[in-house]
Amino acid sequence: MPHGSQIPAIRLAEEPLPVQPHDGLVYSTSPRVGLGADGSSRWYVKDRAPGTVFAELAAYQLGRLLDLPTPAFGVWVNPLTDESWFGCLEANLRVGVPSLVEAGSISRESVLECTVFDCWIANVDRNEGGFVVDRTAADGLRLLAIDFEKSKVLNTPNRFAIPGIDARDFWPKENLGRICRGQPVPDQVCGRIAAVSEADVRSALKEAHRSMGHPSAIDWIQTSADLLIDRAARIRDITREAWNA
């Protein structure tokens, strides 16, 4: 991510409508989907609470630092309430990720690269619904990570409670976790996290806050930045605990 990269605005051609969950999926938020102003793209948007919006925006910005594959994202301002909502571009495929991994169509490493990122931001909600698949990628199917709102570092963090989180909570849930057991830690991702500069971390969080219109409710940016910098220095130890839990 170029230093200071800005989060774009999302423009919709219509009011977004509630998303109907696929079989077996349960949304912890109430996402909506709307047609983009270009008349062809579709965007998933969600508001729920400022902490949720900030956590998503900040995580996607941090993901840029590491080249973590995610959908295009941005901020949609609800014209009825003037509130900032998080939004990401609809992917081609949202379900069936474990079967694609077992079939070898998507690598286990691509799942575990996101697991390392989840260890960094203390995200405790990685499951099948936290990935989508881009079927238009030039190199075949491409796994994209979504849903970072339950990051304990980015969403109303409690610096005293985070060290007590069970390392097993960072591991992918259910079938994804079973499929990925026994695989090595993607050390190159640990290296990229360990090498992230303090300036880039703080810049990513500040841009997430700026893109929301600087809401006063987000008063934990300094805490989040401090936690990220500390966890980046210990990322190999943190991931080792999750792998061995």
NORNORKA-V273664 format. One record per helix or strand of 2 or more residues. SS is the DSSP state (~ for helix, > for strand). FROM is the first residue (numbers start at 0). TO is the last residue. Records with the same first field share a line. If there is no record, write none. Layout:
# NORNORKA-V273664
SS->FROM-TO + FROM-TO
This chain:
# NORNORKA-V273664
>->16-17 + 31-35 + 41-45 + 72-76 + 83-88 + 130-133 + 141-144
~->49-65 + 96-101 + 107-120 + 127-129 + 158-161 + 166-169 + 173-179 + 186-194 + 197-210 + 220-232 + 234-243
